[in-house]
Amino acid sequence: MSRSLLYLTRDEVAGLLPSVPEQLDLVEETYRALAAGRVQLPPKPGVHPRKDSFIHAMPA
C-alpha cells in the first residue's frame, strides 16, 4: 500500500483556524473546564539528556 504525505502551506493552515475571537472563547471555555475538574491536563513527559537540551512530549 502506497501512502502519500499531504503538505500544507502556512496560509492553508491559517485558513483552517477559528477566528481570533473564537480562539479566545475556546481558551476561556478550556480554562473553565479545567478549573471545574471536567478535563485533565496531564504533565508533559520530558527527557533532559544535557543541560543545554531537552525533549518534551505533548500529550493529546
PDB file of N, CA, C and O in Angstrom:
ATOM      1  N   MET A   1       0.839  -1.171   0.000  1.00  0.00           N
ATOM      2  CA  MET A   1       0.000   0.000   0.000  1.00  0.00           C
ATOM      3  C   MET A   1       0.890   1.241   0.000  1.00  0.00           C
ATOM      4  O   MET A   1       1.787   1.372   0.832  1.00  0.00           O
ATOM      5  N   SER A   2       0.640   2.118  -0.911  1.00  0.00           N
ATOM      6  CA  SER A   2       1.411   3.353  -1.015  1.00  0.00           C
ATOM      7  C   SER A   2       0.702   4.465  -0.253  1.00  0.00           C
ATOM      8  O   SER A   2      -0.511   4.641  -0.371  1.00  0.00           O
ATOM      9  N   ARG A   3       1.464   5.202   0.518  1.00  0.00           N
ATOM     10  CA  ARG A   3       0.904   6.338   1.251  1.00  0.00           C
ATOM     11  C   ARG A   3       1.614   7.598   0.797  1.00  0.00           C
ATOM     12  O   ARG A   3       2.812   7.587   0.516  1.00  0.00           O
ATOM     13  N   SER A   4       0.867   8.669   0.730  1.00  0.00           N
ATOM     14  CA  SER A   4       1.489   9.939   0.369  1.00  0.00           C
ATOM     15  C   SER A   4       1.306  10.921   1.520  1.00  0.00           C
ATOM     16  O   SER A   4       0.375  10.805   2.317  1.00  0.00           O
ATOM     17  N   LEU A   5       2.190  11.865   1.585  1.00  0.00           N
ATOM     18  CA  LEU A   5       2.168  12.860   2.639  1.00  0.00           C
ATOM     19  C   LEU A   5       1.568  14.141   2.084  1.00  0.00           C
ATOM     20  O   LEU A   5       1.969  14.613   1.021  1.00  0.00           O
ATOM     21  N   LEU A   6       0.616  14.695   2.799  1.00  0.00           N
ATOM     22  CA  LEU A   6      -0.028  15.932   2.378  1.00  0.00           C
ATOM     23  C   LEU A   6       0.710  17.111   3.003  1.00  0.00           C
ATOM     24  O   LEU A   6       0.808  17.201   4.226  1.00  0.00           O
ATOM     25  N   TYR A   7       1.217  17.993   2.192  1.00  0.00           N
ATOM     26  CA  TYR A   7       1.903  19.191   2.667  1.00  0.00           C
ATOM     27  C   TYR A   7       0.937  20.363   2.595  1.00  0.00           C
ATOM     28  O   TYR A   7       0.289  20.582   1.571  1.00  0.00           O
ATOM     29  N   LEU A   8       0.844  21.106   3.676  1.00  0.00           N
ATOM     30  CA  LEU A   8       0.002  22.295   3.707  1.00  0.00           C
ATOM     31  C   LEU A   8       0.884  23.530   3.834  1.00  0.00           C
ATOM     32  O   LEU A   8       1.887  23.523   4.549  1.00  0.00           O
ATOM     33  N   THR A   9       0.498  24.578   3.137  1.00  0.00           N
ATOM     34  CA  THR A   9       1.226  25.835   3.266  1.00  0.00           C
ATOM     35  C   THR A   9       0.792  26.539   4.547  1.00  0.00           C
ATOM     36  O   THR A   9      -0.212  26.178   5.160  1.00  0.00           O
ATOM     37  N   ARG A  10       1.558  27.541   4.935  1.00  0.00           N
ATOM     38  CA  ARG A  10       1.215  28.336   6.117  1.00  0.00           C
ATOM     39  C   ARG A  10      -0.178  28.953   5.952  1.00  0.00           C
ATOM     40  O   ARG A  10      -0.970  28.962   6.895  1.00  0.00           O
ATOM     41  N   ASP A  11      -0.472  29.462   4.766  1.00  0.00           N
ATOM     42  CA  ASP A  11      -1.771  30.081   4.520  1.00  0.00           C
ATOM     43  C   ASP A  11      -2.903  29.063   4.587  1.00  0.00           C
ATOM     44  O   ASP A  11      -3.988  29.378   5.076  1.00  0.00           O
ATOM     45  N   GLU A  12      -2.665  27.847   4.101  1.00  0.00           N
ATOM     46  CA  GLU A  12      -3.695  26.806   4.177  1.00  0.00           C
ATOM     47  C   GLU A  12      -3.997  26.445   5.629  1.00  0.00           C
ATOM     48  O   GLU A  12      -5.158  26.276   6.001  1.00  0.00           O
ATOM     49  N   VAL A  13      -2.963  26.327   6.440  1.00  0.00           N
ATOM     50  CA  VAL A  13      -3.163  26.015   7.856  1.00  0.00           C
ATOM     51  C   VAL A  13      -3.889  27.170   8.539  1.00  0.00           C
ATOM     52  O   VAL A  13      -4.831  26.949   9.300  1.00  0.00           O
ATOM     53  N   ALA A  14      -3.455  28.398   8.270  1.00  0.00           N
ATOM     54  CA  ALA A  14      -4.089  29.568   8.878  1.00  0.00           C
ATOM     55  C   ALA A  14      -5.563  29.652   8.495  1.00  0.00           C
ATOM     56  O   ALA A  14      -6.389  30.084   9.299  1.00  0.00           O
ATOM     57  N   GLY A  15      -5.894  29.247   7.284  1.00  0.00           N
ATOM     58  CA  GLY A  15      -7.280  29.274   6.830  1.00  0.00           C
ATOM     59  C   GLY A  15      -8.170  28.271   7.540  1.00  0.00           C
ATOM     60  O   GLY A  15      -9.394  28.398   7.507  1.00  0.00           O
ATOM     61  N   LEU A  16      -7.577  27.282   8.177  1.00  0.00           N
ATOM     62  CA  LEU A  16      -8.347  26.267   8.896  1.00  0.00           C
ATOM     63  C   LEU A  16      -8.618  26.651  10.349  1.00  0.00           C
ATOM     64  O   LEU A  16      -9.452  26.033  11.010  1.00  0.00           O
ATOM     65  N   LEU A  17      -7.920  27.662  10.843  1.00  0.00           N
ATOM     66  CA  LEU A  17      -8.057  28.055  12.241  1.00  0.00           C
ATOM     67  C   LEU A  17      -9.332  28.852  12.464  1.00  0.00           C
ATOM     68  O   LEU A  17      -9.806  29.544  11.563  1.00  0.00           O
ATOM     69  N   PRO A  18      -9.889  28.753  13.676  1.00  0.00           N
ATOM     70  CA  PRO A  18     -11.022  29.629  14.002  1.00  0.00           C
ATOM     71  C   PRO A  18     -10.547  31.080  14.061  1.00  0.00           C
ATOM     72  O   PRO A  18      -9.349  31.344  14.165  1.00  0.00           O
ATOM     73  N   SER A  19     -11.481  32.004  13.994  1.00  0.00           N
ATOM     74  CA  SER A  19     -11.127  33.420  14.102  1.00  0.00           C
ATOM     75  C   SER A  19     -10.545  33.697  15.491  1.00  0.00           C
ATOM     76  O   SER A  19     -10.715  32.898  16.412  1.00  0.00           O
ATOM     77  N   VAL A  20      -9.862  34.828  15.633  1.00  0.00           N
ATOM     78  CA  VAL A  20      -9.256  35.167  16.926  1.00  0.00           C
ATOM     79  C   VAL A  20     -10.314  35.249  18.031  1.00  0.00           C
ATOM     80  O   VAL A  20     -10.083  34.706  19.111  1.00  0.00           O
ATOM     81  N   PRO A  21     -11.467  35.902  17.814  1.00  0.00           N
ATOM     82  CA  PRO A  21     -12.479  35.893  18.883  1.00  0.00           C
ATOM     83  C   PRO A  21     -12.935  34.476  19.255  1.00  0.00           C
ATOM     84  O   PRO A  21     -13.153  34.186  20.431  1.00  0.00           O
ATOM     85  N   GLU A  22     -13.077  33.601  18.265  1.00  0.00           N
ATOM     86  CA  GLU A  22     -13.451  32.212  18.553  1.00  0.00           C
ATOM     87  C   GLU A  22     -12.346  31.498  19.330  1.00  0.00           C
ATOM     88  O   GLU A  22     -12.628  30.710  20.232  1.00  0.00           O
ATOM     89  N   GLN A  23     -11.095  31.773  18.983  1.00  0.00           N
ATOM     90  CA  GLN A  23      -9.974  31.174  19.712  1.00  0.00           C
ATOM     91  C   GLN A  23     -10.000  31.599  21.172  1.00  0.00           C
ATOM     92  O   GLN A  23      -9.785  30.776  22.063  1.00  0.00           O
ATOM     93  N   LEU A  24     -10.261  32.875  21.423  1.00  0.00           N
ATOM     94  CA  LEU A  24     -10.323  33.368  22.804  1.00  0.00           C
ATOM     95  C   LEU A  24     -11.462  32.709  23.567  1.00  0.00           C
ATOM     96  O   LEU A  24     -11.304  32.356  24.736  1.00  0.00           O
ATOM     97  N   ASP A  25     -12.613  32.540  22.914  1.00  0.00           N
ATOM     98  CA  ASP A  25     -13.735  31.841  23.559  1.00  0.00           C
ATOM     99  C   ASP A  25     -13.353  30.405  23.900  1.00  0.00           C
ATOM    100  O   ASP A  25     -13.701  29.908  24.971  1.00  0.00           O
ATOM    101  N   LEU A  26     -12.640  29.738  22.996  1.00  0.00           N
ATOM    102  CA  LEU A  26     -12.216  28.358  23.243  1.00  0.00           C
ATOM    103  C   LEU A  26     -11.229  28.272  24.400  1.00  0.00           C
ATOM    104  O   LEU A  26     -11.295  27.347  25.209  1.00  0.00           O
ATOM    105  N   VAL A  27     -10.315  29.237  24.478  1.00  0.00           N
ATOM    106  CA  VAL A  27      -9.359  29.259  25.589  1.00  0.00           C
ATOM    107  C   VAL A  27     -10.102  29.449  26.907  1.00  0.00           C
ATOM    108  O   VAL A  27      -9.824  28.760  27.888  1.00  0.00           O
ATOM    109  N   GLU A  28     -11.048  30.387  26.924  1.00  0.00           N
ATOM    110  CA  GLU A  28     -11.824  30.621  28.146  1.00  0.00           C
ATOM    111  C   GLU A  28     -12.598  29.362  28.545  1.00  0.00           C
ATOM    112  O   GLU A  28     -12.602  28.977  29.714  1.00  0.00           O
ATOM    113  N   GLU A  29     -13.244  28.731  27.582  1.00  0.00           N
ATOM    114  CA  GLU A  29     -14.005  27.509  27.854  1.00  0.00           C
ATOM    115  C   GLU A  29     -13.094  26.409  28.396  1.00  0.00           C
ATOM    116  O   GLU A  29     -13.474  25.669  29.304  1.00  0.00           O
ATOM    117  N   THR A  30     -11.908  26.309  27.842  1.00  0.00           N
ATOM    118  CA  THR A  30     -10.952  25.290  28.280  1.00  0.00           C
ATOM    119  C   THR A  30     -10.510  25.522  29.716  1.00  0.00           C
ATOM    120  O   THR A  30     -10.472  24.583  30.512  1.00  0.00           O
ATOM    121  N   TYR A  31     -10.174  26.765  30.056  1.00  0.00           N
ATOM    122  CA  TYR A  31      -9.750  27.060  31.429  1.00  0.00           C
ATOM    123  C   TYR A  31     -10.891  26.866  32.424  1.00  0.00           C
ATOM    124  O   TYR A  31     -10.664  26.416  33.547  1.00  0.00           O
ATOM    125  N   ARG A  32     -12.107  27.201  32.021  1.00  0.00           N
ATOM    126  CA  ARG A  32     -13.254  26.977  32.914  1.00  0.00           C
ATOM    127  C   ARG A  32     -13.457  25.479  33.165  1.00  0.00           C
ATOM    128  O   ARG A  32     -13.724  25.067  34.294  1.00  0.00           O
ATOM    129  N   ALA A  33     -13.330  24.674  32.119  1.00  0.00           N
ATOM    130  CA  ALA A  33     -13.475  23.225  32.265  1.00  0.00           C
ATOM    131  C   ALA A  33     -12.368  22.658  33.144  1.00  0.00           C
ATOM    132  O   ALA A  33     -12.613  21.756  33.946  1.00  0.00           O
ATOM    133  N   LEU A  34     -11.159  23.177  33.001  1.00  0.00           N
ATOM    134  CA  LEU A  34     -10.039  22.730  33.831  1.00  0.00           C
ATOM    135  C   LEU A  34     -10.286  23.092  35.296  1.00  0.00           C
ATOM    136  O   LEU A  34     -10.078  22.265  36.183  1.00  0.00           O
ATOM    137  N   ALA A  35     -10.726  24.318  35.549  1.00  0.00           N
ATOM    138  CA  ALA A  35     -10.991  24.768  36.917  1.00  0.00           C
ATOM    139  C   ALA A  35     -12.133  23.987  37.556  1.00  0.00           C
ATOM    140  O   ALA A  35     -12.134  23.769  38.767  1.00  0.00           O
ATOM    141  N   ALA A  36     -13.100  23.566  36.752  1.00  0.00           N
ATOM    142  CA  ALA A  36     -14.251  22.820  37.267  1.00  0.00           C
ATOM    143  C   ALA A  36     -13.958  21.331  37.408  1.00  0.00           C
ATOM    144  O   ALA A  36     -14.794  20.579  37.909  1.00  0.00           O
ATOM    145  N   GLY A  37     -12.784  20.902  36.971  1.00  0.00           N
ATOM    146  CA  GLY A  37     -12.422  19.495  37.087  1.00  0.00           C
ATOM    147  C   GLY A  37     -13.044  18.601  36.030  1.00  0.00           C
ATOM    148  O   GLY A  37     -13.062  17.380  36.183  1.00  0.00           O
ATOM    149  N   ARG A  38     -13.558  19.200  34.951  1.00  0.00           N
ATOM    150  CA  ARG A  38     -14.189  18.406  33.890  1.00  0.00           C
ATOM    151  C   ARG A  38     -13.178  17.867  32.886  1.00  0.00           C
ATOM    152  O   ARG A  38     -13.492  16.959  32.116  1.00  0.00           O
ATOM    153  N   VAL A  39     -11.978  18.411  32.888  1.00  0.00           N
ATOM    154  CA  VAL A  39     -10.918  17.952  31.987  1.00  0.00           C
ATOM    155  C   VAL A  39      -9.626  17.812  32.777  1.00  0.00           C
ATOM    156  O   VAL A  39      -9.514  18.316  33.894  1.00  0.00           O
ATOM    157  N   GLN A  40      -8.663  17.133  32.196  1.00  0.00           N
ATOM    158  CA  GLN A  40      -7.358  16.956  32.824  1.00  0.00           C
ATOM    159  C   GLN A  40      -6.285  17.550  31.927  1.00  0.00           C
ATOM    160  O   GLN A  40      -6.420  17.584  30.704  1.00  0.00           O
ATOM    161  N   LEU A  41      -5.236  18.008  32.551  1.00  0.00           N
ATOM    162  CA  LEU A  41      -4.077  18.493  31.824  1.00  0.00           C
ATOM    163  C   LEU A  41      -2.882  17.681  32.299  1.00  0.00           C
ATOM    164  O   LEU A  41      -2.208  18.061  33.256  1.00  0.00           O
ATOM    165  N   PRO A  42      -2.614  16.543  31.616  1.00  0.00           N
ATOM    166  CA  PRO A  42      -1.518  15.687  32.076  1.00  0.00           C
ATOM    167  C   PRO A  42      -0.172  16.374  31.885  1.00  0.00           C
ATOM    168  O   PRO A  42      -0.005  17.178  30.968  1.00  0.00           O
ATOM    169  N   PRO A  43       0.781  16.060  32.745  1.00  0.00           N
ATOM    170  CA  PRO A  43       2.102  16.673  32.598  1.00  0.00           C
ATOM    171  C   PRO A  43       2.793  16.191  31.322  1.00  0.00           C
ATOM    172  O   PRO A  43       2.519  15.104  30.815  1.00  0.00           O
ATOM    173  N   LYS A  44       3.691  17.028  30.825  1.00  0.00           N
ATOM    174  CA  LYS A  44       4.482  16.665  29.648  1.00  0.00           C
ATOM    175  C   LYS A  44       5.665  15.826  30.112  1.00  0.00           C
ATOM    176  O   LYS A  44       6.471  16.294  30.917  1.00  0.00           O
ATOM    177  N   PRO A  45       5.785  14.593  29.618  1.00  0.00           N
ATOM    178  CA  PRO A  45       6.992  13.834  29.955  1.00  0.00           C
ATOM    179  C   PRO A  45       8.195  14.472  29.265  1.00  0.00           C
ATOM    180  O   PRO A  45       8.128  14.853  28.096  1.00  0.00           O
ATOM    181  N   GLY A  46       9.273  14.579  29.996  1.00  0.00           N
ATOM    182  CA  GLY A  46      10.451  15.233  29.442  1.00  0.00           C
ATOM    183  C   GLY A  46      11.707  14.397  29.577  1.00  0.00           C
ATOM    184  O   GLY A  46      11.856  13.609  30.511  1.00  0.00           O
ATOM    185  N   VAL A  47      12.597  14.585  28.636  1.00  0.00           N
ATOM    186  CA  VAL A  47      13.915  13.965  28.661  1.00  0.00           C
ATOM    187  C   VAL A  47      14.922  15.108  28.565  1.00  0.00           C
ATOM    188  O   VAL A  47      14.816  15.967  27.689  1.00  0.00           O
ATOM    189  N   HIS A  48      15.896  15.111  29.471  1.00  0.00           N
ATOM    190  CA  HIS A  48      16.908  16.169  29.505  1.00  0.00           C
ATOM    191  C   HIS A  48      18.293  15.520  29.411  1.00  0.00           C
ATOM    192  O   HIS A  48      18.957  15.313  30.427  1.00  0.00           O
ATOM    193  N   PRO A  49      18.723  15.203  28.188  1.00  0.00           N
ATOM    194  CA  PRO A  49      19.988  14.478  28.033  1.00  0.00           C
ATOM    195  C   PRO A  49      21.224  15.302  28.415  1.00  0.00           C
ATOM    196  O   PRO A  49      22.244  14.747  28.823  1.00  0.00           O
ATOM    197  N   ARG A  50      21.123  16.624  28.282  1.00  0.00           N
ATOM    198  CA  ARG A  50      22.234  17.513  28.658  1.00  0.00           C
ATOM    199  C   ARG A  50      21.641  18.782  29.264  1.00  0.00           C
ATOM    200  O   ARG A  50      20.438  19.020  29.159  1.00  0.00           O
ATOM    201  N   LYS A  51      22.471  19.581  29.888  1.00  0.00           N
ATOM    202  CA  LYS A  51      21.991  20.823  30.496  1.00  0.00           C
ATOM    203  C   LYS A  51      21.413  21.791  29.468  1.00  0.00           C
ATOM    204  O   LYS A  51      20.512  22.567  29.786  1.00  0.00           O
ATOM    205  N   ASP A  52      21.921  21.752  28.245  1.00  0.00           N
ATOM    206  CA  ASP A  52      21.504  22.716  27.234  1.00  0.00           C
ATOM    207  C   ASP A  52      20.480  22.161  26.239  1.00  0.00           C
ATOM    208  O   ASP A  52      20.264  22.755  25.183  1.00  0.00           O
ATOM    209  N   SER A  53      19.855  21.040  26.562  1.00  0.00           N
ATOM    210  CA  SER A  53      18.882  20.472  25.627  1.00  0.00           C
ATOM    211  C   SER A  53      17.785  19.724  26.372  1.00  0.00           C
ATOM    212  O   SER A  53      17.966  19.284  27.507  1.00  0.00           O
ATOM    213  N   PHE A  54      16.652  19.593  25.708  1.00  0.00           N
ATOM    214  CA  PHE A  54      15.536  18.847  26.287  1.00  0.00           C
ATOM    215  C   PHE A  54      14.583  18.411  25.175  1.00  0.00           C
ATOM    216  O   PHE A  54      14.590  18.962  24.074  1.00  0.00           O
ATOM    217  N   ILE A  55      13.775  17.421  25.490  1.00  0.00           N
ATOM    218  CA  ILE A  55      12.710  16.955  24.606  1.00  0.00           C
ATOM    219  C   ILE A  55      11.484  16.767  25.482  1.00  0.00           C
ATOM    220  O   ILE A  55      11.540  16.061  26.489  1.00  0.00           O
ATOM    221  N   HIS A  56      10.370  17.397  25.103  1.00  0.00           N
ATOM    222  CA  HIS A  56       9.115  17.222  25.826  1.00  0.00           C
ATOM    223  C   HIS A  56       8.079  16.638  24.872  1.00  0.00           C
ATOM    224  O   HIS A  56       7.962  17.085  23.731  1.00  0.00           O
ATOM    225  N   ALA A  57       7.338  15.654  25.327  1.00  0.00           N
ATOM    226  CA  ALA A  57       6.239  15.086  24.545  1.00  0.00           C
ATOM    227  C   ALA A  57       4.953  15.770  24.993  1.00  0.00           C
ATOM    228  O   ALA A  57       4.726  15.958  26.188  1.00  0.00           O
ATOM    229  N   MET A  58       4.129  16.133  24.048  1.00  0.00           N
ATOM    230  CA  MET A  58       2.875  16.808  24.360  1.00  0.00           C
ATOM    231  C   MET A  58       1.727  15.804  24.270  1.00  0.00           C
ATOM    232  O   MET A  58       1.375  15.367  23.174  1.00  0.00           O
ATOM    233  N   PRO A  59       1.141  15.433  25.410  1.00  0.00           N
ATOM    234  CA  PRO A  59       0.014  14.503  25.362  1.00  0.00           C
ATOM    235  C   PRO A  59      -1.203  15.168  24.715  1.00  0.00           C
ATOM    236  O   PRO A  59      -1.392  16.380  24.819  1.00  0.00           O
ATOM    237  N   ALA A  60      -2.009  14.368  24.058  1.00  0.00           N
ATOM    238  CA  ALA A  60      -3.203  14.914  23.400  1.00  0.00           C
ATOM    239  C   ALA A  60      -4.454  14.430  24.087  1.00  0.00           C
ATOM    240  O   ALA A  60      -5.560  14.783  23.677  1.00  0.00           O
TER     241      ALA A  60
END
